[in-house]
């Protein structure tokens, strides 16, 4: 199998949309580019403006943060602060709350 290249430009991003499960007064807006099917799931680039909201991805996910900062608080768990250069692994069915403090851009790989 050949490598799969995902190349994006600003013009490739979807129209910004409000998050589906906000938990605070500031409604975060997201957009995606390069969402590409792979043999194991899909990968792409995700951007999000500041705000608080519930995680809505039921599958396992690996994320690498290219820009921005914030935190993720898993249900019944300790807060995980992140910033550009960090990576996070989410096991399947990880539930919790995002708190995006500085606009985020991340590369993601969703398995399943």
LINFENDA-V585083 format. One record per helix or strand of 3 or more residues. SS is the DSSP state (A for helix, B for strand). FROM is the first residue (numbers start at 1). TO is the last residue. If there is no record, write none. Layout:
ss: (SS,SS)
from: (FROM,FROM)
to: (TO,TO)
//
This chain:
ss: (A,B,B,B,B,B,B,B)
from: (10,29,41,51,60,79,87,96)
to: (12,38,48,54,74,83,90,111)
//
